[in-house]
């Protein structure tokens, strides 16, 4: 084999790996959402230590192909959605409560 053939083969394998990881993330995300019953766009409340929080789930962040935690956009004290966001760590996920389901 020539170096060009090997490089082409490497590129093809990297594309296959990339597609495989994307599919794994997709399936793991579905299982994560089913486990917690909460998806992106849902309004939730939870306890962050001793502090009650309220926000809208903005995204699910991954570590490799596994969902790690929810990321929520926080409400301001006036009740409007703000610019700040926070991670909902695994110890806080247990306290998550659905306030409103997204459309």
Order of alpha helices (4+ residues) and beta strands (2+ residues): alpha-beta-beta-beta-beta-alpha-beta
